[in-house]
């Protein structure tokens, strides 16, 4: 039974890290391109080589700070979303105790990803008088960052569901093997 509990955490961790990696990579690329587009708008010529180098440099440079903020924000967002789903959405959509429909499931997690990016980006200005990242200064840049959160979290949720289904099948198969082994062992004693 202990092995089953250990297996149950793996899909959650892999789903979370999938969401985190996809969200961070997309948000970083979006940030880089927003900044480079602003430079191009004021007449600075940028080659594709400069764009690629700047994007790669931003991926590495933003990872410790922005990556950590995204990780913390997603963790908080996931915890809040889990509670909202358990306490509110189940009462609305799951009165019979069945699973959420795929639409409600992905919509609730997509909103979580959107808000997980929006909240820290909006809070930085009034709390610390800074813009967290330059690519989110405009409305379009802010919305792109939030969309990166949606895409990352929905992909992470999909991976989680796929792995969780496999884990449940493996646990069910293991427990049925244990039951059949214990039955055949008890049959031997009866003879």
PyMOL CGO cylinders between C-alpha atoms (Angstrom):
from pymol import cmd
from pymol.cgo import CYLINDER

trace = [
    CYLINDER, 0.00, 0.00, 0.00, 2.95, 2.29, 0.69, 0.3, 1, 1, 1, 1, 1, 1,
    CYLINDER, 2.95, 2.29, 0.69, 4.10, 1.90, -2.92, 0.3, 1, 1, 1, 1, 1, 1,
    CYLINDER, 4.10, 1.90, -2.92, 0.64, 2.94, -4.11, 0.3, 1, 1, 1, 1, 1, 1,
    CYLINDER, 0.64, 2.94, -4.11, 0.84, 6.19, -2.11, 0.3, 1, 1, 1, 1, 1, 1,
    CYLINDER, 0.84, 6.19, -2.11, 4.28, 6.93, -3.54, 0.3, 1, 1, 1, 1, 1, 1,
    CYLINDER, 4.28, 6.93, -3.54, 2.97, 6.31, -7.05, 0.3, 1, 1, 1, 1, 1, 1,
    CYLINDER, 2.97, 6.31, -7.05, 0.04, 8.68, -6.50, 0.3, 1, 1, 1, 1, 1, 1,
    CYLINDER, 0.04, 8.68, -6.50, 2.37, 11.68, -6.06, 0.3, 1, 1, 1, 1, 1, 1,
    CYLINDER, 2.37, 11.68, -6.06, 4.34, 11.11, -9.23, 0.3, 1, 1, 1, 1, 1, 1,
    CYLINDER, 4.34, 11.11, -9.23, 1.62, 12.26, -11.66, 0.3, 1, 1, 1, 1, 1, 1,
    CYLINDER, 1.62, 12.26, -11.66, 1.03, 15.38, -9.55, 0.3, 1, 1, 1, 1, 1, 1,
    CYLINDER, 1.03, 15.38, -9.55, 4.72, 16.30, -9.48, 0.3, 1, 1, 1, 1, 1, 1,
    CYLINDER, 4.72, 16.30, -9.48, 5.22, 15.61, -13.16, 0.3, 1, 1, 1, 1, 1, 1,
    CYLINDER, 5.22, 15.61, -13.16, 2.07, 17.57, -14.02, 0.3, 1, 1, 1, 1, 1, 1,
    CYLINDER, 2.07, 17.57, -14.02, 3.21, 20.51, -11.89, 0.3, 1, 1, 1, 1, 1, 1,
    CYLINDER, 3.21, 20.51, -11.89, 6.70, 20.60, -13.36, 0.3, 1, 1, 1, 1, 1, 1,
    CYLINDER, 6.70, 20.60, -13.36, 5.27, 20.29, -16.87, 0.3, 1, 1, 1, 1, 1, 1,
    CYLINDER, 5.27, 20.29, -16.87, 3.03, 23.29, -16.17, 0.3, 1, 1, 1, 1, 1, 1,
    CYLINDER, 3.03, 23.29, -16.17, 5.94, 25.21, -14.65, 0.3, 1, 1, 1, 1, 1, 1,
    CYLINDER, 5.94, 25.21, -14.65, 8.37, 24.54, -17.49, 0.3, 1, 1, 1, 1, 1, 1,
    CYLINDER, 8.37, 24.54, -17.49, 5.89, 25.29, -20.27, 0.3, 1, 1, 1, 1, 1, 1,
    CYLINDER, 5.89, 25.29, -20.27, 4.62, 28.42, -18.52, 0.3, 1, 1, 1, 1, 1, 1,
    CYLINDER, 4.62, 28.42, -18.52, 8.12, 29.74, -17.83, 0.3, 1, 1, 1, 1, 1, 1,
    CYLINDER, 8.12, 29.74, -17.83, 9.50, 29.02, -21.30, 0.3, 1, 1, 1, 1, 1, 1,
    CYLINDER, 9.50, 29.02, -21.30, 6.50, 30.57, -23.07, 0.3, 1, 1, 1, 1, 1, 1,
    CYLINDER, 6.50, 30.57, -23.07, 6.40, 33.57, -20.71, 0.3, 1, 1, 1, 1, 1, 1,
    CYLINDER, 6.40, 33.57, -20.71, 10.12, 34.18, -21.13, 0.3, 1, 1, 1, 1, 1, 1,
    CYLINDER, 10.12, 34.18, -21.13, 9.94, 33.95, -24.93, 0.3, 1, 1, 1, 1, 1, 1,
    CYLINDER, 9.94, 33.95, -24.93, 6.88, 36.22, -24.94, 0.3, 1, 1, 1, 1, 1, 1,
    CYLINDER, 6.88, 36.22, -24.94, 8.68, 38.74, -22.73, 0.3, 1, 1, 1, 1, 1, 1,
    CYLINDER, 8.68, 38.74, -22.73, 11.76, 38.74, -24.98, 0.3, 1, 1, 1, 1, 1, 1,
    CYLINDER, 11.76, 38.74, -24.98, 9.77, 39.25, -28.15, 0.3, 1, 1, 1, 1, 1, 1,
    CYLINDER, 9.77, 39.25, -28.15, 7.66, 42.04, -26.60, 0.3, 1, 1, 1, 1, 1, 1,
    CYLINDER, 7.66, 42.04, -26.60, 10.80, 43.93, -25.57, 0.3, 1, 1, 1, 1, 1, 1,
    CYLINDER, 10.80, 43.93, -25.57, 12.49, 43.36, -28.93, 0.3, 1, 1, 1, 1, 1, 1,
    CYLINDER, 12.49, 43.36, -28.93, 9.36, 44.52, -30.76, 0.3, 1, 1, 1, 1, 1, 1,
    CYLINDER, 9.36, 44.52, -30.76, 9.39, 47.73, -28.70, 0.3, 1, 1, 1, 1, 1, 1,
    CYLINDER, 9.39, 47.73, -28.70, 13.02, 48.30, -29.70, 0.3, 1, 1, 1, 1, 1, 1,
    CYLINDER, 13.02, 48.30, -29.70, 12.18, 47.66, -33.33, 0.3, 1, 1, 1, 1, 1, 1,
    CYLINDER, 12.18, 47.66, -33.33, 9.27, 50.12, -33.09, 0.3, 1, 1, 1, 1, 1, 1,
    CYLINDER, 9.27, 50.12, -33.09, 11.71, 52.94, -32.28, 0.3, 1, 1, 1, 1, 1, 1,
    CYLINDER, 11.71, 52.94, -32.28, 13.86, 52.10, -35.30, 0.3, 1, 1, 1, 1, 1, 1,
    CYLINDER, 13.86, 52.10, -35.30, 16.46, 49.68, -33.99, 0.3, 1, 1, 1, 1, 1, 1,
    CYLINDER, 16.46, 49.68, -33.99, 17.25, 46.97, -36.54, 0.3, 1, 1, 1, 1, 1, 1,
    CYLINDER, 17.25, 46.97, -36.54, 17.28, 43.46, -35.07, 0.3, 1, 1, 1, 1, 1, 1,
    CYLINDER, 17.28, 43.46, -35.07, 18.40, 40.38, -36.98, 0.3, 1, 1, 1, 1, 1, 1,
    CYLINDER, 18.40, 40.38, -36.98, 16.98, 36.92, -36.30, 0.3, 1, 1, 1, 1, 1, 1,
    CYLINDER, 16.98, 36.92, -36.30, 20.32, 35.99, -34.77, 0.3, 1, 1, 1, 1, 1, 1,
    CYLINDER, 20.32, 35.99, -34.77, 20.01, 38.83, -32.25, 0.3, 1, 1, 1, 1, 1, 1,
    CYLINDER, 20.01, 38.83, -32.25, 16.42, 37.82, -31.50, 0.3, 1, 1, 1, 1, 1, 1,
    CYLINDER, 16.42, 37.82, -31.50, 17.41, 34.19, -30.88, 0.3, 1, 1, 1, 1, 1, 1,
    CYLINDER, 17.41, 34.19, -30.88, 20.41, 35.13, -28.76, 0.3, 1, 1, 1, 1, 1, 1,
    CYLINDER, 20.41, 35.13, -28.76, 18.39, 37.61, -26.69, 0.3, 1, 1, 1, 1, 1, 1,
    CYLINDER, 18.39, 37.61, -26.69, 15.61, 35.04, -26.21, 0.3, 1, 1, 1, 1, 1, 1,
    CYLINDER, 15.61, 35.04, -26.21, 18.06, 32.36, -25.06, 0.3, 1, 1, 1, 1, 1, 1,
    CYLINDER, 18.06, 32.36, -25.06, 19.82, 34.84, -22.76, 0.3, 1, 1, 1, 1, 1, 1,
    CYLINDER, 19.82, 34.84, -22.76, 16.46, 35.83, -21.26, 0.3, 1, 1, 1, 1, 1, 1,
    CYLINDER, 16.46, 35.83, -21.26, 15.54, 32.19, -20.66, 0.3, 1, 1, 1, 1, 1, 1,
    CYLINDER, 15.54, 32.19, -20.66, 18.69, 31.75, -18.60, 0.3, 1, 1, 1, 1, 1, 1,
    CYLINDER, 18.69, 31.75, -18.60, 18.61, 35.19, -17.00, 0.3, 1, 1, 1, 1, 1, 1,
    CYLINDER, 18.61, 35.19, -17.00, 14.96, 35.12, -15.95, 0.3, 1, 1, 1, 1, 1, 1,
    CYLINDER, 14.96, 35.12, -15.95, 15.01, 31.57, -14.61, 0.3, 1, 1, 1, 1, 1, 1,
    CYLINDER, 15.01, 31.57, -14.61, 16.18, 32.24, -11.02, 0.3, 1, 1, 1, 1, 1, 1,
    CYLINDER, 16.18, 32.24, -11.02, 13.89, 35.21, -10.32, 0.3, 1, 1, 1, 1, 1, 1,
    CYLINDER, 13.89, 35.21, -10.32, 10.91, 35.00, -12.64, 0.3, 1, 1, 1, 1, 1, 1,
    CYLINDER, 10.91, 35.00, -12.64, 11.01, 31.19, -12.67, 0.3, 1, 1, 1, 1, 1, 1,
    CYLINDER, 11.01, 31.19, -12.67, 10.82, 31.13, -8.87, 0.3, 1, 1, 1, 1, 1, 1,
    CYLINDER, 10.82, 31.13, -8.87, 7.95, 33.63, -8.83, 0.3, 1, 1, 1, 1, 1, 1,
    CYLINDER, 7.95, 33.63, -8.83, 6.05, 31.54, -11.39, 0.3, 1, 1, 1, 1, 1, 1,
    CYLINDER, 6.05, 31.54, -11.39, 6.69, 28.35, -9.37, 0.3, 1, 1, 1, 1, 1, 1,
    CYLINDER, 6.69, 28.35, -9.37, 5.40, 29.90, -6.14, 0.3, 1, 1, 1, 1, 1, 1,
    CYLINDER, 5.40, 29.90, -6.14, 2.44, 31.48, -7.90, 0.3, 1, 1, 1, 1, 1, 1,
    CYLINDER, 2.44, 31.48, -7.90, 1.48, 28.20, -9.60, 0.3, 1, 1, 1, 1, 1, 1,
    CYLINDER, 1.48, 28.20, -9.60, 1.74, 26.31, -6.30, 0.3, 1, 1, 1, 1, 1, 1,
    CYLINDER, 1.74, 26.31, -6.30, -0.56, 28.82, -4.61, 0.3, 1, 1, 1, 1, 1, 1,
    CYLINDER, -0.56, 28.82, -4.61, -2.87, 28.86, -7.62, 0.3, 1, 1, 1, 1, 1, 1,
    CYLINDER, -2.87, 28.86, -7.62, -3.09, 25.07, -7.67, 0.3, 1, 1, 1, 1, 1, 1,
    CYLINDER, -3.09, 25.07, -7.67, -3.84, 24.92, -3.95, 0.3, 1, 1, 1, 1, 1, 1,
    CYLINDER, -3.84, 24.92, -3.95, -6.57, 27.55, -4.26, 0.3, 1, 1, 1, 1, 1, 1,
    CYLINDER, -6.57, 27.55, -4.26, -8.02, 25.89, -7.38, 0.3, 1, 1, 1, 1, 1, 1,
    CYLINDER, -8.02, 25.89, -7.38, -8.12, 22.52, -5.63, 0.3, 1, 1, 1, 1, 1, 1,
    CYLINDER, -8.12, 22.52, -5.63, -10.06, 24.05, -2.72, 0.3, 1, 1, 1, 1, 1, 1,
    CYLINDER, -10.06, 24.05, -2.72, -12.46, 25.92, -5.04, 0.3, 1, 1, 1, 1, 1, 1,
    CYLINDER, -12.46, 25.92, -5.04, -13.09, 22.72, -6.98, 0.3, 1, 1, 1, 1, 1, 1,
    CYLINDER, -13.09, 22.72, -6.98, -13.71, 20.71, -3.79, 0.3, 1, 1, 1, 1, 1, 1,
    CYLINDER, -13.71, 20.71, -3.79, -15.85, 23.24, -1.95, 0.3, 1, 1, 1, 1, 1, 1,
    CYLINDER, -15.85, 23.24, -1.95, -17.71, 25.15, -4.66, 0.3, 1, 1, 1, 1, 1, 1,
    CYLINDER, -17.71, 25.15, -4.66, -17.58, 23.52, -8.09, 0.3, 1, 1, 1, 1, 1, 1,
    CYLINDER, -17.58, 23.52, -8.09, -18.44, 20.04, -6.79, 0.3, 1, 1, 1, 1, 1, 1,
    CYLINDER, -18.44, 20.04, -6.79, -21.63, 21.45, -5.26, 0.3, 1, 1, 1, 1, 1, 1,
    CYLINDER, -21.63, 21.45, -5.26, -22.57, 23.12, -8.54, 0.3, 1, 1, 1, 1, 1, 1,
    CYLINDER, -22.57, 23.12, -8.54, -21.49, 20.57, -11.16, 0.3, 1, 1, 1, 1, 1, 1,
    CYLINDER, -21.49, 20.57, -11.16, -21.14, 17.26, -9.29, 0.3, 1, 1, 1, 1, 1, 1,
    CYLINDER, -21.14, 17.26, -9.29, -24.19, 16.80, -7.15, 0.3, 1, 1, 1, 1, 1, 1,
    CYLINDER, -24.19, 16.80, -7.15, -24.19, 13.09, -7.97, 0.3, 1, 1, 1, 1, 1, 1,
    CYLINDER, -24.19, 13.09, -7.97, -20.49, 12.68, -7.07, 0.3, 1, 1, 1, 1, 1, 1,
    CYLINDER, -20.49, 12.68, -7.07, -19.34, 11.97, -10.61, 0.3, 1, 1, 1, 1, 1, 1,
    CYLINDER, -19.34, 11.97, -10.61, -16.18, 13.39, -12.17, 0.3, 1, 1, 1, 1, 1, 1,
    CYLINDER, -16.18, 13.39, -12.17, -16.05, 16.89, -13.63, 0.3, 1, 1, 1, 1, 1, 1,
    CYLINDER, -16.05, 16.89, -13.63, -16.66, 17.15, -17.34, 0.3, 1, 1, 1, 1, 1, 1,
    CYLINDER, -16.66, 17.15, -17.34, -13.52, 17.80, -19.38, 0.3, 1, 1, 1, 1, 1, 1,
    CYLINDER, -13.52, 17.80, -19.38, -14.78, 21.33, -20.12, 0.3, 1, 1, 1, 1, 1, 1,
    CYLINDER, -14.78, 21.33, -20.12, -15.22, 22.25, -16.46, 0.3, 1, 1, 1, 1, 1, 1,
    CYLINDER, -15.22, 22.25, -16.46, -11.94, 20.56, -15.56, 0.3, 1, 1, 1, 1, 1, 1,
    CYLINDER, -11.94, 20.56, -15.56, -9.79, 22.33, -18.14, 0.3, 1, 1, 1, 1, 1, 1,
    CYLINDER, -9.79, 22.33, -18.14, -11.65, 25.63, -17.72, 0.3, 1, 1, 1, 1, 1, 1,
    CYLINDER, -11.65, 25.63, -17.72, -11.06, 25.67, -13.96, 0.3, 1, 1, 1, 1, 1, 1,
    CYLINDER, -11.06, 25.67, -13.96, -7.36, 24.86, -14.36, 0.3, 1, 1, 1, 1, 1, 1,
    CYLINDER, -7.36, 24.86, -14.36, -7.01, 27.32, -17.26, 0.3, 1, 1, 1, 1, 1, 1,
    CYLINDER, -7.01, 27.32, -17.26, -8.43, 30.09, -15.08, 0.3, 1, 1, 1, 1, 1, 1,
    CYLINDER, -8.43, 30.09, -15.08, -5.95, 29.03, -12.40, 0.3, 1, 1, 1, 1, 1, 1,
    CYLINDER, -5.95, 29.03, -12.40, -3.07, 29.45, -14.85, 0.3, 1, 1, 1, 1, 1, 1,
    CYLINDER, -3.07, 29.45, -14.85, -4.35, 32.85, -15.99, 0.3, 1, 1, 1, 1, 1, 1,
    CYLINDER, -4.35, 32.85, -15.99, -4.71, 34.16, -12.44, 0.3, 1, 1, 1, 1, 1, 1,
    CYLINDER, -4.71, 34.16, -12.44, -1.43, 32.59, -11.31, 0.3, 1, 1, 1, 1, 1, 1,
    CYLINDER, -1.43, 32.59, -11.31, 0.34, 34.83, -13.83, 0.3, 1, 1, 1, 1, 1, 1,
    CYLINDER, 0.34, 34.83, -13.83, -1.90, 37.90, -13.49, 0.3, 1, 1, 1, 1, 1, 1,
    CYLINDER, -1.90, 37.90, -13.49, -1.80, 38.31, -9.71, 0.3, 1, 1, 1, 1, 1, 1,
    CYLINDER, -1.80, 38.31, -9.71, 1.99, 38.55, -9.19, 0.3, 1, 1, 1, 1, 1, 1,
    CYLINDER, 1.99, 38.55, -9.19, 2.41, 40.75, -12.26, 0.3, 1, 1, 1, 1, 1, 1,
    CYLINDER, 2.41, 40.75, -12.26, -0.22, 43.19, -10.98, 0.3, 1, 1, 1, 1, 1, 1,
    CYLINDER, -0.22, 43.19, -10.98, 0.92, 43.11, -7.35, 0.3, 1, 1, 1, 1, 1, 1,
    CYLINDER, 0.92, 43.11, -7.35, 4.53, 44.06, -8.02, 0.3, 1, 1, 1, 1, 1, 1,
    CYLINDER, 4.53, 44.06, -8.02, 3.76, 47.65, -9.03, 0.3, 1, 1, 1, 1, 1, 1,
    CYLINDER, 3.76, 47.65, -9.03, 1.77, 48.73, -5.95, 0.3, 1, 1, 1, 1, 1, 1,
    CYLINDER, 1.77, 48.73, -5.95, 3.82, 46.65, -3.49, 0.3, 1, 1, 1, 1, 1, 1,
    CYLINDER, 3.82, 46.65, -3.49, 7.36, 47.26, -4.72, 0.3, 1, 1, 1, 1, 1, 1,
    CYLINDER, 7.36, 47.26, -4.72, 6.90, 50.05, -7.28, 0.3, 1, 1, 1, 1, 1, 1,
    CYLINDER, 6.90, 50.05, -7.28, 8.43, 47.89, -10.01, 0.3, 1, 1, 1, 1, 1, 1,
    CYLINDER, 8.43, 47.89, -10.01, 7.20, 46.11, -13.08, 0.3, 1, 1, 1, 1, 1, 1,
    CYLINDER, 7.20, 46.11, -13.08, 8.14, 42.47, -12.68, 0.3, 1, 1, 1, 1, 1, 1,
    CYLINDER, 8.14, 42.47, -12.68, 9.15, 42.09, -16.32, 0.3, 1, 1, 1, 1, 1, 1,
    CYLINDER, 9.15, 42.09, -16.32, 9.25, 44.64, -19.11, 0.3, 1, 1, 1, 1, 1, 1,
    CYLINDER, 9.25, 44.64, -19.11, 7.30, 42.40, -21.48, 0.3, 1, 1, 1, 1, 1, 1,
    CYLINDER, 7.30, 42.40, -21.48, 4.21, 42.77, -19.26, 0.3, 1, 1, 1, 1, 1, 1,
    CYLINDER, 4.21, 42.77, -19.26, 4.07, 46.58, -19.14, 0.3, 1, 1, 1, 1, 1, 1,
    CYLINDER, 4.07, 46.58, -19.14, 1.50, 46.83, -21.92, 0.3, 1, 1, 1, 1, 1, 1,
    CYLINDER, 1.50, 46.83, -21.92, -1.97, 45.32, -21.81, 0.3, 1, 1, 1, 1, 1, 1,
    CYLINDER, -1.97, 45.32, -21.81, -1.11, 42.99, -24.69, 0.3, 1, 1, 1, 1, 1, 1,
    CYLINDER, -1.11, 42.99, -24.69, 2.12, 41.93, -22.95, 0.3, 1, 1, 1, 1, 1, 1,
    CYLINDER, 2.12, 41.93, -22.95, 0.27, 41.28, -19.69, 0.3, 1, 1, 1, 1, 1, 1,
    CYLINDER, 0.27, 41.28, -19.69, -2.38, 39.22, -21.49, 0.3, 1, 1, 1, 1, 1, 1,
    CYLINDER, -2.38, 39.22, -21.49, 0.33, 37.24, -23.31, 0.3, 1, 1, 1, 1, 1, 1,
    CYLINDER, 0.33, 37.24, -23.31, 1.95, 36.39, -19.97, 0.3, 1, 1, 1, 1, 1, 1,
    CYLINDER, 1.95, 36.39, -19.97, -1.43, 35.23, -18.64, 0.3, 1, 1, 1, 1, 1, 1,
    CYLINDER, -1.43, 35.23, -18.64, -2.05, 33.18, -21.78, 0.3, 1, 1, 1, 1, 1, 1,
    CYLINDER, -2.05, 33.18, -21.78, 1.31, 31.47, -21.20, 0.3, 1, 1, 1, 1, 1, 1,
    CYLINDER, 1.31, 31.47, -21.20, -0.02, 30.51, -17.76, 0.3, 1, 1, 1, 1, 1, 1,
    CYLINDER, -0.02, 30.51, -17.76, -3.19, 29.09, -19.28, 0.3, 1, 1, 1, 1, 1, 1,
    CYLINDER, -3.19, 29.09, -19.28, -1.30, 27.01, -21.85, 0.3, 1, 1, 1, 1, 1, 1,
    CYLINDER, -1.30, 27.01, -21.85, 1.25, 25.75, -19.32, 0.3, 1, 1, 1, 1, 1, 1,
    CYLINDER, 1.25, 25.75, -19.32, -1.31, 24.74, -16.72, 0.3, 1, 1, 1, 1, 1, 1,
    CYLINDER, -1.31, 24.74, -16.72, -3.67, 23.09, -19.21, 0.3, 1, 1, 1, 1, 1, 1,
    CYLINDER, -3.67, 23.09, -19.21, -0.75, 21.07, -20.64, 0.3, 1, 1, 1, 1, 1, 1,
    CYLINDER, -0.75, 21.07, -20.64, 0.33, 20.14, -17.11, 0.3, 1, 1, 1, 1, 1, 1,
    CYLINDER, 0.33, 20.14, -17.11, -3.21, 19.08, -16.26, 0.3, 1, 1, 1, 1, 1, 1,
    CYLINDER, -3.21, 19.08, -16.26, -3.40, 16.92, -19.38, 0.3, 1, 1, 1, 1, 1, 1,
    CYLINDER, -3.40, 16.92, -19.38, -0.10, 15.19, -18.54, 0.3, 1, 1, 1, 1, 1, 1,
    CYLINDER, -0.10, 15.19, -18.54, -1.28, 14.68, -14.95, 0.3, 1, 1, 1, 1, 1, 1,
    CYLINDER, -1.28, 14.68, -14.95, -4.53, 13.06, -16.11, 0.3, 1, 1, 1, 1, 1, 1,
    CYLINDER, -4.53, 13.06, -16.11, -2.73, 10.73, -18.51, 0.3, 1, 1, 1, 1, 1, 1,
    CYLINDER, -2.73, 10.73, -18.51, -0.22, 9.62, -15.88, 0.3, 1, 1, 1, 1, 1, 1,
    CYLINDER, -0.22, 9.62, -15.88, -2.85, 9.40, -13.15, 0.3, 1, 1, 1, 1, 1, 1,
    CYLINDER, -2.85, 9.40, -13.15, -4.98, 7.07, -15.29, 0.3, 1, 1, 1, 1, 1, 1,
    CYLINDER, -4.98, 7.07, -15.29, -1.96, 4.80, -15.85, 0.3, 1, 1, 1, 1, 1, 1,
    CYLINDER, -1.96, 4.80, -15.85, -1.11, 4.89, -12.12, 0.3, 1, 1, 1, 1, 1, 1,
    CYLINDER, -1.11, 4.89, -12.12, -4.66, 3.88, -11.14, 0.3, 1, 1, 1, 1, 1, 1,
    CYLINDER, -4.66, 3.88, -11.14, -4.60, 1.03, -13.67, 0.3, 1, 1, 1, 1, 1, 1,
    CYLINDER, -4.60, 1.03, -13.67, -1.25, -0.19, -12.28, 0.3, 1, 1, 1, 1, 1, 1,
    CYLINDER, -1.25, -0.19, -12.28, -2.49, 0.00, -8.68, 0.3, 1, 1, 1, 1, 1, 1,
    CYLINDER, -2.49, 0.00, -8.68, -5.69, -1.86, -9.60, 0.3, 1, 1, 1, 1, 1, 1,
    CYLINDER, -5.69, -1.86, -9.60, -3.70, -4.55, -11.41, 0.3, 1, 1, 1, 1, 1, 1,
    CYLINDER, -3.70, -4.55, -11.41, -1.29, -4.93, -8.47, 0.3, 1, 1, 1, 1, 1, 1,
    CYLINDER, -1.29, -4.93, -8.47, -4.07, -5.20, -5.90, 0.3, 1, 1, 1, 1, 1, 1,
    CYLINDER, -4.07, -5.20, -5.90, -5.96, -7.77, -8.00, 0.3, 1, 1, 1, 1, 1, 1,
    CYLINDER, -5.96, -7.77, -8.00, -2.74, -9.82, -8.32, 0.3, 1, 1, 1, 1, 1, 1,
    CYLINDER, -2.74, -9.82, -8.32, -2.25, -9.66, -4.55, 0.3, 1, 1, 1, 1, 1, 1,
    CYLINDER, -2.25, -9.66, -4.55, -5.85, -10.76, -3.97, 0.3, 1, 1, 1, 1, 1, 1,
    CYLINDER, -5.85, -10.76, -3.97, -5.57, -13.64, -6.41, 0.3, 1, 1, 1, 1, 1, 1,
    CYLINDER, -5.57, -13.64, -6.41, -2.26, -14.72, -4.86, 0.3, 1, 1, 1, 1, 1, 1,
    CYLINDER, -2.26, -14.72, -4.86, -3.71, -14.63, -1.36, 0.3, 1, 1, 1, 1, 1, 1,
    CYLINDER, -3.71, -14.63, -1.36, -6.78, -16.58, -2.52, 0.3, 1, 1, 1, 1, 1, 1,
    CYLINDER, -6.78, -16.58, -2.52, -4.69, -19.26, -4.18, 0.3, 1, 1, 1, 1, 1, 1,
    CYLINDER, -4.69, -19.26, -4.18, -2.53, -19.46, -1.05, 0.3, 1, 1, 1, 1, 1, 1,
    CYLINDER, -2.53, -19.46, -1.05, -5.58, -19.93, 1.17, 0.3, 1, 1, 1, 1, 1, 1,
    CYLINDER, -5.58, -19.93, 1.17, -6.91, -22.58, -1.24, 0.3, 1, 1, 1, 1, 1, 1,
    CYLINDER, -6.91, -22.58, -1.24, -3.76, -24.63, -0.68, 0.3, 1, 1, 1, 1, 1, 1,
    CYLINDER, -3.76, -24.63, -0.68, -4.28, -24.64, 3.08, 0.3, 1, 1, 1, 1, 1, 1,
    CYLINDER, -4.28, -24.64, 3.08, -7.82, -25.96, 2.69, 0.3, 1, 1, 1, 1, 1, 1,
    CYLINDER, -7.82, -25.96, 2.69, -6.70, -29.08, 0.80, 0.3, 1, 1, 1, 1, 1, 1,
]
cmd.load_cgo(trace, "trace")
